[in-house]
Structures are given as C-alpha cells and as structure tokens.
Amino acid sequence: MSDLTVQLFTLRVHLFNIDPNAFSKKAGISPKPNRLRVVNVDGRNGLSSKKIIGESAHKAPKIIDDIDISNINVLKLKIKEYGKIIKDEPIENAIVILKNGTVKRCYGSLNGVWPNADLGDELKGGIVIHNHPIGSDNEYSFSNMDINLFVDYELEMLQGIDERYIYQMSRSDLTVDEAIPLIKFTEYDSRSETVRGRMIRMGYGYRRWKHEYR
C-alpha cells in the first residue's frame, strides 16, 4: 500500500467511522491489519520530539515483557534495558510498563508515538520510556506533547532518550537538576532549561544526563 493510499484510507476511516476491513475489500486494497492500526483519539496527541502532531497509521502495540514492579532493583535495570533497546530506532517507540507489570511496546513515526491511542486508560499511572530519533525534530528534552501526556495520564515516570541524553520527569522522585551556568550553556541546553523551569513550577522532578550508549 502506497503512502498516499494509507493516508486516504486513514482519512476515510476517521471521517466516516466505517469498518476498515469492509472498506479495504470494496476498494480492492489490503488493510494489512498486522501493520496498520487506525484509532480515533478524539483530538488527543501522544508523545513527540517537538511539534504537536496528530496520530498516523502505525503498527499495533505488542507485549514484550512482564516484570515485578515491586522490586525496585529489577525495575531500574529494566528501564535501562528498554532505553538501550529503542535508542537507535529510526522511528519513535514507547515502551510502557503498566501498573500490573505488563510491558508493552508502542510504535510511531519519525516525530511521534501514541501510547494513549494504543492503550487508552490502561496507560494511566504507568512508566513510559520513549526515544527521539536522529533526524527528528528533537530538542534534547521533552516536547509539550510529552509533558501533556505525562500530566494527563498521571504517569509515574516519563523518560526520553536520544543519541546524547536521557531525560526524566517523575512524580515520586522530585529531584530537579541545578540550572546550567551561562558559561557552560550549549546549543543542546535551551529546551532542557525551559522544561526544568516548568517542572519546578508544576511540582515534578526533572533530570537530564548524558548516557554511555555510544
């Protein structure tokens, strides 16, 4: 299915709320249900490197693990492991640790991923690790979409990872990085300082550090 066909297919399904399989059969195309998932998110957005973008056709999420979230040491190791898995992915991925310990992987596009559309209320109170790919609109910290999803779904923690940094918002760990002195300010720091200030005002923890996954 061409990109244009996918776009038209998605638009038609969204606008007219029709059965995608019936529409595909009548149009003589395959919906490829194992690859294409169309969800109406009622105007909500997911996670993004920068811009606010609507959901597009993407792979359905899949269960990849089941862990004991009461074991803090295991949880920390798994969060690190999941970050390494998705760091170099060419599209945004979100690995979601649900409150019951089930771990699901959501798939997006270059500049966005939509665990809220994929998982709905199941996402609430979870832990999310997602990547900002090389070549995306990444600003080396969280976008407004990221922050909104963290707040709206009452996430315990949201972590982002790119080719340079890991950044983290938390409800339980209220540690906030010190401001970066102007003499040490670089092209990678502007957005992070904006997010840091916003997290202080909102009462959440925020940290960012360089990772060793080179």
Secondary structure, 3 states (H helix, E strand, C coil): CCHHHHHHHHHHHHHHCCCHHHHHHHHCCCCCCCCCECCCCCCCCCEECCCCCCCCCECCCEEEEECCCCCHHHHHHHHHHHHHHHCCCCCCEEEEECCCCEEEEEECCCCEECHHHHHHHHHCCCEEEEECCCCCCCCCCCCHHHHHHHHHCCCCEEEEECCCEEEEEECCCCCECCCCCHHHCCCCCHHHHHHHHHHHHHCCEEEEEECCCC
